[in-house]
Amino acid sequence: MKTLVKVLFGAIAGISIVILFVLSLIQSNQINKINSDLSHVSSQLEILINNQDPSIITPTDIDVPDITGGPSDPTTTVAPSTSSETIKIKLYYKNVKNDPEHLNCEADTFVYRTIPKTSKVLTDTLNYMLTNKLTAEEKAFGLENPFEFGPDDTSYATRFEKFKIKSVSVNSTGMATITLEDPEYFSSGGSCRISELSSMFELTSKQFSTVDDIQFLPLDVMQP
């Protein structure tokens, strides 16, 4: 009887040792897996902190032309400082690089220019628009100026010589009347070209808070 009890106790002890050994192995594997996961998470966190992930792009400072997509708040008043002798204005142009097919026939981008301070700011701004030249950088950006002409544009250039702004007035309702002199019909042409030209005048005018809309005189200008 005593021998049987010893054998049973020995068997139970052996089984217990095996079970404890197995549990120890399972626990060790789980601990190693947890440590491995923690190490991976730590590595990823370090990459994110150091911004080493190639999918994360850190923007850098670059030189860009003084160009802003628009029209952005075209009714903002240009308010010169009382101590300044110049004012900053916007001139609107078509960006043909963004719309090479001319699906949107409007001037959609503006550049900044500085002109002398004046009491006739709208008149002087529109006259300046007719003579302004785009920079090489602005042209590379995609802007198109219908008042600049290449060697193959002699017909337009000749007609443009007699294209003038005779007068500009704004009434109490915010309507700006732009009277043009256009004996050679420079402002005529295809509907898309006319829309581009008229939108240049319109958006450039509407940057001033006193202008809500524009009209052209005589009635045969800015017509397809």
C-alpha positions in Angstrom: 0.0 0.0 0.0 2.8 2.4 0.9 4.6 1.5 -2.3 1.5 2.4 -4.3 1.1 5.7 -2.6 4.7 6.6 -3.3 4.3 5.7 -6.9 1.2 7.9 -7.2 2.9 10.8 -5.5 5.9 10.3 -7.8 3.7 10.3 -10.9 1.8 13.3 -9.8 5.0 15.2 -9.0 6.4 14.2 -12.5 3.2 15.4 -14.2 3.3 18.6 -12.2 6.9 19.3 -13.3 6.1 18.7 -16.9 3.0 21.0 -16.7 5.1 23.7 -15.0 7.8 23.3 -17.7 5.3 23.6 -20.5 3.6 26.6 -18.9 7.1 28.2 -18.5 7.8 27.7 -22.2 4.4 29.2 -23.2 5.0 32.2 -20.9 8.5 32.7 -22.2 7.2 32.7 -25.8 4.5 35.2 -25.0 7.0 37.4 -23.2 9.4 37.2 -26.2 6.5 38.0 -28.6 5.4 41.0 -26.4 9.0 42.3 -26.3 9.3 41.8 -30.1 6.1 43.8 -30.6 7.2 46.5 -28.2 10.5 46.7 -30.0 8.7 47.1 -33.4 6.4 49.7 -32.1 9.3 51.6 -30.5 11.2 51.4 -33.9 8.2 52.8 -35.8 7.7 55.6 -33.2 11.4 56.5 -33.6 11.0 56.6 -37.4 8.0 58.9 -37.1 9.6 61.1 -34.6 12.7 61.5 -36.8 10.5 61.8 -39.9 12.4 59.1 -41.7 9.4 57.6 -43.4 9.7 58.3 -47.1 5.9 58.8 -47.4 6.1 61.8 -45.0 7.1 64.9 -47.0 8.4 67.9 -45.1 7.7 71.1 -47.1 10.7 73.3 -47.6 11.0 77.0 -48.3 11.0 77.7 -52.0 11.1 80.9 -54.0 7.7 81.4 -55.8 6.5 84.2 -58.0 4.3 86.9 -56.4 1.3 85.2 -57.9 -1.9 84.2 -56.1 -4.7 81.9 -57.5 -7.9 83.8 -57.7 -10.2 85.4 -57.9 -9.7 85.7 -54.2 -11.7 88.4 -52.5 -11.7 90.7 -55.5 -13.7 93.4 -53.7 -11.0 94.1 -51.1 -10.1 97.7 -51.0 -6.5 98.6 -51.7 -5.9 101.0 -48.8 -2.6 102.7 -49.0 -0.9 104.0 -45.9 -1.1 107.7 -45.5 2.6 107.9 -45.3 3.2 105.9 -48.5 3.7 107.3 -52.0 2.7 104.0 -53.7 -0.2 101.5 -53.5 -0.3 97.8 -54.2 -2.8 96.6 -56.8 -3.9 93.3 -58.4 -3.9 92.7 -62.1 -5.8 89.6 -63.4 -4.6 87.2 -66.1 -5.5 83.9 -67.6 -3.4 80.9 -66.5 -3.2 78.8 -69.7 -0.9 76.2 -68.1 -3.8 75.3 -65.7 -6.3 75.4 -68.5 -4.6 74.7 -71.9 -7.9 73.9 -73.6 -9.4 77.2 -72.5 -12.4 75.5 -71.0 -12.8 78.4 -68.6 -12.5 81.6 -70.6 -11.8 83.9 -67.6 -8.8 85.6 -66.0 -8.3 83.3 -63.0 -5.0 84.5 -61.5 -3.6 87.8 -60.3 -0.2 89.3 -59.9 0.7 92.2 -57.6 2.1 95.5 -58.9 2.9 98.8 -57.2 1.9 102.1 -58.7 2.1 105.7 -57.5 -0.6 106.8 -55.1 -3.4 108.5 -57.0 -6.8 109.9 -56.5 -8.0 108.1 -59.7 -6.9 104.7 -58.6 -9.3 102.7 -60.8 -8.5 104.6 -63.9 -4.8 104.4 -63.3 -4.9 100.7 -62.4 -6.8 99.9 -65.7 -4.4 102.0 -67.7 -1.4 100.3 -66.0 -3.0 96.9 -66.9 -2.8 97.8 -70.6 1.0 98.6 -70.4 2.1 96.1 -67.8 4.6 93.4 -68.9 4.6 89.9 -67.3 7.9 88.8 -66.0 9.6 85.7 -67.4 8.8 83.9 -64.1 5.1 84.8 -64.4 5.0 83.6 -68.0 6.7 80.3 -67.0 4.0 80.0 -64.3 1.5 79.9 -67.1 0.1 83.5 -67.3 -1.0 84.9 -70.6 -1.2 88.6 -71.4 -3.3 89.6 -74.4 -1.7 93.1 -74.3 1.7 91.7 -75.1 2.6 90.6 -78.6 5.1 88.3 -80.2 6.7 88.6 -83.6 3.8 86.7 -85.2 1.1 89.0 -83.6 1.7 92.1 -85.8 -2.0 92.4 -86.7 -3.0 92.5 -83.0 -0.2 94.8 -82.1 -1.2 97.3 -84.8 -4.8 97.3 -83.7 -3.8 97.6 -80.1 -1.9 100.9 -80.7 -5.3 102.7 -81.1 -7.0 100.9 -78.3 -7.5 103.4 -75.4 -9.4 103.9 -72.2 -11.2 107.2 -72.7 -12.8 107.5 -69.3 -13.8 105.5 -66.2 -16.6 106.4 -63.8 -18.3 104.7 -60.9 -21.9 105.6 -59.9 -23.5 105.4 -56.4 -24.8 101.9 -57.0 -21.3 100.5 -57.7 -21.5 100.3 -61.5 -18.2 101.2 -63.1 -18.6 102.5 -66.7 -15.5 101.9 -68.8 -15.5 103.9 -72.0 -13.1 102.6 -74.6 -11.7 103.9 -77.9 -11.3 101.0 -80.2 -11.4 102.1 -83.9 -9.6 99.0 -85.1 -11.8 96.6 -83.1 -8.9 95.2 -81.1 -11.5 94.0 -78.5 -13.4 91.9 -81.0 -12.8 88.3 -81.8 -13.8 84.9 -80.6 -16.2 84.6 -77.6 -13.5 83.0 -75.4 -11.0 85.8 -76.1 -13.6 88.5 -75.3 -14.6 86.7 -72.1 -10.9 86.7 -71.1 -10.4 90.4 -71.9 -13.6 91.5 -70.2 -12.9 89.4 -67.1 -9.5 91.0 -66.8 -11.2 94.5 -66.6 -14.0 93.2 -64.4 -11.9 91.4 -61.7 -9.2 94.0 -61.7 -11.9 96.7 -61.1 -13.7 94.7 -58.4 -10.7 94.6 -56.2 -11.9 98.1 -55.1 -14.8 98.1 -52.7 -16.7 100.9 -54.6 -17.1 98.6 -57.7 -19.7 95.9 -57.8 -20.1 95.5 -61.5 -18.8 97.0 -64.8 -20.2 98.0 -68.2 -18.4 98.9 -71.4 -19.2 101.8 -73.8 -19.7 102.1 -76.7 -21.9 99.0 -77.0 -19.9 97.6 -79.9 -16.8 97.0 -77.9 -16.0 93.7 -76.2 -18.2 91.9 -78.6 -17.5 88.6 -80.4 
